[in-house]
Amino acid sequence: MRIKVRMAQFRNRDGRTTPMPLMIGEKVHVIERRRFDTDLRRHFFGVVEAASDVAFRAVGYVFVYDPGSSRYVRLDTQRTRIIPLASDGIIINVAPPETNTDTVEYDDSTGRLVVTDGGAFRLDINEFGRNR
């Protein structure tokens, strides 16, 4: 049996139809890369509400690095963010649909920094070493 998957599409300004990079309802983990050592370490985890070929809108939680505790801390209130797709300072990871956005947290108990929802979702974000 062959299953055909159709990706959401949009029409460009010049009239061509191309696939969407992200789809409404997808869960995303976004890392904002620091340009300087003193820049705030900020991450975002949320659900895509709208998307175009240049940016997407998502609602979710912001996580900031607290140097005092050496941990990422989730801010209490949900935020709606507009995030550009064509920025060299943004890294976007797509999480599985069953990920629980309300329980996502950072865990470094194994010596590796991972994002997890406490269930099946675990994303190792330390590709090049210990908790950077």
DOLUM-614978 format. One line per field, with one value per atom (N, C-alpha, C, CB): atom name; x, y, z; residue number from 1. Coordinates in steps of 0.001 Angstrom, whole numbers, plus 500000, padded with zeros to 6 digits. Glycine has a CB too. Layout:
N
name: (CA,...)
east: (X,...)
north: (Y,...)
up: (Z,...)
resi: (NUM,...)
END
This chain:
132
name: (N,CA,C,CB,N,CA,C,CB,N,CA,C,CB,N,CA,C,CB,N,CA,C,CB,N,CA,C,CB,N,CA,C,CB,N,CA,C,CB,N,CA,C,CB,N,CA,C,CB,N,CA,C,CB,N,CA,C,CB,N,CA,C,CB,N,CA,C,CB,N,CA,C,CB,N,CA,C,CB,N,CA,C,CB,N,CA,C,CB,N,CA,C,CB,N,CA,C,CB,N,CA,C,CB,N,CA,C,CB,N,CA,C,CB,N,CA,C,CB,N,CA,C,CB,N,CA,C,CB,N,CA,C,CB,N,CA,C,CB,N,CA,C,CB,N,CA,C,CB,N,CA,C,CB,N,CA,C,CB,N,CA,C,CB,N,CA,C,CB,N,CA,C,CB,N,CA,C,CB,N,CA,C,CB,N,CA,C,CB,N,CA,C,CB,N,CA,C,CB,N,CA,C,CB,N,CA,C,CB,N,CA,C,CB,N,CA,C,CB,N,CA,C,CB,N,CA,C,CB,N,CA,C,CB,N,CA,C,CB,N,CA,C,CB,N,CA,C,CB,N,CA,C,CB,N,CA,C,CB,N,CA,C,CB,N,CA,C,CB,N,CA,C,CB,N,CA,C,CB,N,CA,C,CB,N,CA,C,CB,N,CA,C,CB,N,CA,C,CB,N,CA,C,CB,N,CA,C,CB,N,CA,C,CB,N,CA,C,CB,N,CA,C,CB,N,CA,C,CB,N,CA,C,CB,N,CA,C,CB,N,CA,C,CB,N,CA,C,CB,N,CA,C,CB,N,CA,C,CB,N,CA,C,CB,N,CA,C,CB,N,CA,C,CB,N,CA,C,CB,N,CA,C,CB,N,CA,C,CB,N,CA,C,CB,N,CA,C,CB,N,CA,C,CB,N,CA,C,CB,N,CA,C,CB,N,CA,C,CB,N,CA,C,CB,N,CA,C,CB,N,CA,C,CB,N,CA,C,CB,N,CA,C,CB,N,CA,C,CB,N,CA,C,CB,N,CA,C,CB,N,CA,C,CB,N,CA,C,CB,N,CA,C,CB,N,CA,C,CB,N,CA,C,CB,N,CA,C,CB,N,CA,C,CB,N,CA,C,CB,N,CA,C,CB,N,CA,C,CB,N,CA,C,CB,N,CA,C,CB,N,CA,C,CB,N,CA,C,CB,N,CA,C,CB,N,CA,C,CB,N,CA,C,CB,N,CA,C,CB,N,CA,C,CB,N,CA,C,CB,N,CA,C,CB,N,CA,C,CB,N,CA,C,CB,N,CA,C,CB,N,CA,C,CB,N,CA,C,CB,N,CA,C,CB,N,CA,C,CB,N,CA,C,CB,N,CA,C,CB,N,CA,C,CB,N,CA,C,CB,N,CA,C,CB,N,CA,C,CB,N,CA,C,CB,N,CA,C,CB,N,CA,C,CB,N,CA,C,CB,N,CA,C,CB,N,CA,C,CB)
east: (500842,500000,500888,499041,500587,501374,500588,501760,501228,500570,501177,500719,500337,500799,500590,500052,501661,501597,501607,502780,500641,500602,501025,499205,501959,502433,501606,503951,501336,500616,501381,500424,500665,501305,500812,501049,501607,501194,501635,501784,501031,501343,502276,500054,503424,504395,503854,505728,504560,504164,504144,505107,505022,505067,504089,506470,503247,502200,502563,501798,503819,504210,503763,505729,503427,503033,504228,501804,504531,505647,505213,506883,505908,505529,505847,506239,505016,505231,506371,503921,507248,508312,507780,509378,506735,506094,504589,506481,503914,502463,501785,502046,500599,499815,499608,498443,499823,499664,500961,498687,502012,503283,503873,504275,504586,505228,506706,505036,507192,508553,509360,508534,510634,511610,512538,512405,512661,513438,514582,512536,515775,516954,517366,518128,517515,518034,519523,517291,520341,521789,522301,522485,523239,523858,524927,524470,525004,526053,527250,525497,526988,528035,527867,527983,528938,528896,527892,530274,527671,526764,525297,527169,525006,523620,522856,523575,521585,520710,520544,519334,520624,520366,518869,521192,518201,516742,516302,516105,515399,514805,513285,515258,512596,511135,510606,510656,509496,508816,507337,509057,506760,505359,504735,505209,503520,502720,502522,501350,502755,502613,501131,503223,500815,499447,499245,499106,500299,500245,501654,499649,501768,503085,503039,503597,504149,504311,505691,504123,506121,507437,508566,507505,508254,509304,509283,509190,508164,508059,506907,507859,506870,505714,505359,505997,504116,503595,503306,502300,503780,503587,503255,504840,502498,502183,502831,500620,503491,504185,504935,505135,505984,506737,508166,506756,508640,510027,510830,510135,512025,512961,514201,513317,514670,515888,516891,515587,518159,519221,519488,520513,519446,519736,521153,518690,522106,523490,523677,524398,522819,522919,522693,521938,521718,521425,521978,519928,522543,523070,522008,524266,520785,519662,518830,518779,518092,517097,515801,516888,515207,513994,512865,514218,511712,510549,509839,509576,509531,508743,507300,508826,506604,505283,504194,504857,504195,503088,503435,502704,502406,502590,502755,501398,503514,503753,503406,505209,503025,502862,504047,501494,504786,505999,505882,507242,506457,506632,508107,506186,508403,509776,510141,509964,511239,511639,512232,512649,512002,512558,513932,511613,514213,515456,516479,515165,516627,517587,518689,516900,519945,521042,521155,522351,520380,520419,519332,520319,518587,517472,517687,516119,517553,517574,516214,518740,515530,514176,514191,513169,513704,513529,512036,514270,511575,510160,510019,509623,509116,508873,507728,508546,507662,506563,505209,506778,504140,502820,502318,501828,502743,502249,502968,502394,503939,504662,503723,505798,503813,502985,503710,502678,503245,503929,503873,503314,502889,502758,503750,501353,504339,505267,506710,504836,506980,508343,509260,508371,510436,511439,512821,511198,513834,515224,515747,516104,516507,517046,518524,516262,519356,520787,521305,521583,520420,520797,521762,519556,521832,522731,524049,522047,524229,525428,525284,526591,524152,523827,522573,523629,522516,521340,520296,521716,519134,518045,516774,517816,515915,514577,513647,514191,512758,511869,510503,512476,509496,508170,507875,507093,508891,508716,508137,507829,507814,507277,508255,505895,507747,508564,509454,507675,509124,509891,511156,509038,512314,513615,514440,514347,514900,515718,517046,514989,518127,519464,519910,520475,520140,520567,522033,519714,522755,524210,524918,524631,524944,525568,527072,525109,527654,529104,529779,529430,529100,529761,528779,530792,529339,528501,527706,529341,526902,525963,526545,525449,526455,526935,525821,527538)
north: (498825,500000,501240,499997,502176,503394,504568,503657,505317,506471,507732,506456,508609,509871,510965,510207,511667,512742,514068,512658,514914,516236,517264,516560,518073,519142,520392,519410,521171,522432,523306,523171,524067,524888,526316,524327,527233,528621,529176,529455,530267,530883,532070,531326,532055,533156,534401,532753,535507,536766,536649,537886,535814,535667,534613,535312,534081,533150,531687,533459,531358,529953,529353,529806,528076,527369,526567,526441,526727,526009,525448,526939,524408,523834,524778,522503,524701,525492,524860,525574,525674,525118,524589,526174,525217,524772,524761,525685,523893,523801,524202,522380,524730,525117,523887,525741,524076,522979,522260,521992,522464,521820,522432,521948,521600,522056,522282,521018,523441,523821,524243,524939,523930,524389,525329,523177,526568,527587,528060,528783,528044,528552,529841,527506,530893,532157,532182,533398,532152,532127,533460,531785,533380,534587,535095,534305,536387,536999,537408,538229,537702,538111,537328,539651,537179,536436,537020,536416,538316,538967,538906,540404,538404,538292,537273,537893,537542,536647,535338,537312,534221,532911,532664,531747,532679,532588,531513,533955,530659,529613,529761,528185,529099,529174,527805,530266,527404,526163,526472,525019,526179,526506,525788,527976,526232,525648,526695,525134,526308,527205,527539,526568,528841,529306,529745,530456,530286,530742,530685,532190,530516,530437,530983,528991,531586,532037,531608,533588,532091,531714,532477,531939,533500,534295,534256,535710,533915,533919,533026,535359,532738,532030,532636,530508,532436,532930,531709,533824,531760,530629,531129,529734,530326,530632,529544,530711,529992,529032,529716,528196,529063,529534,529920,528463,530979,531418,530818,532986,530359,529851,530735,528334,531175,531977,531290,533418,531480,530874,531731,530698,531097,531772,531394,531392,532328,531985,531643,533126,532148,531846,530382,532671,529781,528361,527464,528156,528087,527354,526475,526493,527010,526261,527176,525633,526560,527293,527301,526654,528470,528647,529092,529685,528449,528816,530010,527619,531014,532141,531685,533344,532260,531774,531924,532481,533018,533282,532884,534753,532430,532109,533396,531282,533302,534433,534051,534905,535055,534862,535531,535446,534765,535280,535181,534511,536154,536109,535803,537473,534705,534239,534148,532871,534803,534756,533401,535863,532986,531719,531898,531073,533069,533297,534067,534050,533721,534390,533413,534955,533853,532973,532838,533488,533617,533554,532685,534916,531973,531150,529700,531675,528796,527359,526818,526619,526144,525638,524117,526213,523496,522045,521761,521421,520810,520422,519218,520091,519354,518291,517395,518893,516166,515272,515838,513889,515507,516061,515724,515575,514606,514198,514897,512703,515758,516480,517381,517308,517316,518145,519469,517409,520539,521839,522415,522831,522036,522580,521974,522357,520827,520189,520203,518764,520886,520938,521638,521669,521047,521611,521190,521160,521809,521467,520563,522742,519535,518573,518365,517223,518472,518219,517181,519518,516324,515347,514285,514677,514098,513096,513718,512394,515021,515696,516242,514765,515995,516516,517350,515361,518482,519341,518856,520823,518467,517994,518769,516465,518882,519431,518233,520474,518169,517018,517454,515956,516663,516917,515959,516791,515208,514233,512923,514800,512851,511639,511116,511909,510843,510260,511281,509591,512574,513589,513969,514827,513795,514212,514721,513035,515962,516559,516992,517764,516339,516683,517941,515497,519011,520249,520557,521412,519600,519719,518883,519281,519364,518583,518623,519073,519652,519821,519775,521114,519346,519273,519375,520361,519556,519685,520953,519641,521184,522290,523643,522351,523986,525280,526282,525164)
up: (500000,500000,500000,501217,499159,499038,499608,497564,500480,501091,500495,502650,500040,499478,500519,498147,500852,501831,501083,502848,501378,500767,501780,500222,501410,502271,501989,502052,503035,502850,501864,504208,501050,500039,500132,498647,499607,499522,498172,500693,497773,496498,496719,495773,496038,496119,495447,495478,495624,494982,493466,495396,492931,491478,490955,491046,491852,491440,491508,490081,491811,491905,493233,491743,493228,494440,494946,494179,496246,496857,498210,497019,498706,499998,501155,500208,502191,503409,504203,504278,504773,505607,506942,505860,507473,508705,508493,509905,509210,509084,510388,508684,510293,511465,512342,511048,513637,514593,514929,514058,514125,514446,515710,513271,516460,517694,517394,518865,517840,517493,518714,516480,518662,519648,518889,520333,519369,518668,519561,518251,519011,519710,519026,519712,519819,519307,519611,519941,518569,518753,519282,517441,520196,520751,519791,522154,519670,518851,519720,518093,520996,521931,523231,522197,523979,525246,526232,525881,526157,527106,526682,527285,525476,525015,525859,523525,526057,526800,526029,527057,526729,526111,526209,526811,525056,525046,524059,524684,524531,523705,523770,524178,522859,522798,522413,521781,523033,522651,522508,523704,521338,521142,519959,520965,519638,518570,517480,519108,516236,515097,514888,513815,514859,514610,513165,515544,512556,511167,510602,511057,509284,508666,507247,508665,506853,505478,505018,505349,503878,503383,504069,501899,504865,505508,507033,505063,507643,509106,509548,509641,510843,511393,512739,511533,513104,514380,515239,514186,516503,517401,518799,517431,519517,520909,521763,521154,522849,523698,524812,522880,525260,526418,526044,527501,526679,526539,527688,526529,527373,528366,528307,528113,529460,529517,530430,530013,530106,530910,532133,530081,533302,534562,534989,535669,534858,535212,536686,534855,537556,538981,539287,539750,538618,538842,537738,538955,536698,535532,534886,535942,534797,534211,533331,535316,532412,531635,532433,530213,532577,533377,532454,534529,532595,531787,532414,531647,531599,532077,532262,531092,533233,533633,532579,534854,531859,530944,529517,530993,528811,527399,526609,526854,525537,524658,523234,524754,522459,521025,520362,520499,519561,518930,517414,519425,516733,515283,515069,514568,514395,514260,512783,514956,512385,510976,510609,510674,509374,508906,508271,507911,507756,507013,507835,505725,509089,509949,510324,511210,510211,510595,512109,510022,512866,514312,514919,514865,514084,514564,514151,514014,515119,514839,515235,515612,514308,514551,514497,513513,515576,515635,515685,516875,514891,514917,515843,513470,516824,517804,517325,519202,517821,517455,517893,518077,517180,517497,518895,516501,519460,520786,521934,520949,521642,522688,523476,522080,524794,525670,525920,527023,525293,525402,526815,524427,527596,528953,529949,529453,529623,530558,530062,530812,528966,528427,529425,527052,529625,530522,530047,531989,530619,530324,531423,530191,531031,531980,531667,531927,532674,532481,533469,532627,533967,534986,534457,535535,533153,532573,532109,531400,532352,531883,530481,531937,529864,528534,528678,527476,527999,528073,527072,527803,527585,526728,527052,526907,526048,526224,526241,525083,527225,527342,527856,528273,527542,528104,529249,527019,529669,530742,530244,531816,528971,528357,527317,527716,526134,525071,524365,524061,524442,523725,524481,523486,523826,524354,523186,525100,523279,522229,522833,521561,522421,522890,522149,522667,522882,522223,522477,522691,523032,523226,522191,524653,520965,519898,519955,518562,520612,520562,521925,519902,522953,524259,525394,524389,526594,527790,527763,529044,528776,528893,528519,530277,527276,526803,526796,525417)
resi: (1,1,1,1,2,2,2,2,3,3,3,3,4,4,4,4,5,5,5,5,6,6,6,6,7,7,7,7,8,8,8,8,9,9,9,9,10,10,10,10,11,11,11,11,12,12,12,12,13,13,13,13,14,14,14,14,15,15,15,15,16,16,16,16,17,17,17,17,18,18,18,18,19,19,19,19,20,20,20,20,21,21,21,21,22,22,22,22,23,23,23,23,24,24,24,24,25,25,25,25,26,26,26,26,27,27,27,27,28,28,28,28,29,29,29,29,30,30,30,30,31,31,31,31,32,32,32,32,33,33,33,33,34,34,34,34,35,35,35,35,36,36,36,36,37,37,37,37,38,38,38,38,39,39,39,39,40,40,40,40,41,41,41,41,42,42,42,42,43,43,43,43,44,44,44,44,45,45,45,45,46,46,46,46,47,47,47,47,48,48,48,48,49,49,49,49,50,50,50,50,51,51,51,51,52,52,52,52,53,53,53,53,54,54,54,54,55,55,55,55,56,56,56,56,57,57,57,57,58,58,58,58,59,59,59,59,60,60,60,60,61,61,61,61,62,62,62,62,63,63,63,63,64,64,64,64,65,65,65,65,66,66,66,66,67,67,67,67,68,68,68,68,69,69,69,69,70,70,70,70,71,71,71,71,72,72,72,72,73,73,73,73,74,74,74,74,75,75,75,75,76,76,76,76,77,77,77,77,78,78,78,78,79,79,79,79,80,80,80,80,81,81,81,81,82,82,82,82,83,83,83,83,84,84,84,84,85,85,85,85,86,86,86,86,87,87,87,87,88,88,88,88,89,89,89,89,90,90,90,90,91,91,91,91,92,92,92,92,93,93,93,93,94,94,94,94,95,95,95,95,96,96,96,96,97,97,97,97,98,98,98,98,99,99,99,99,100,100,100,100,101,101,101,101,102,102,102,102,103,103,103,103,104,104,104,104,105,105,105,105,106,106,106,106,107,107,107,107,108,108,108,108,109,109,109,109,110,110,110,110,111,111,111,111,112,112,112,112,113,113,113,113,114,114,114,114,115,115,115,115,116,116,116,116,117,117,117,117,118,118,118,118,119,119,119,119,120,120,120,120,121,121,121,121,122,122,122,122,123,123,123,123,124,124,124,124,125,125,125,125,126,126,126,126,127,127,127,127,128,128,128,128,129,129,129,129,130,130,130,130,131,131,131,131,132,132,132,132)
END
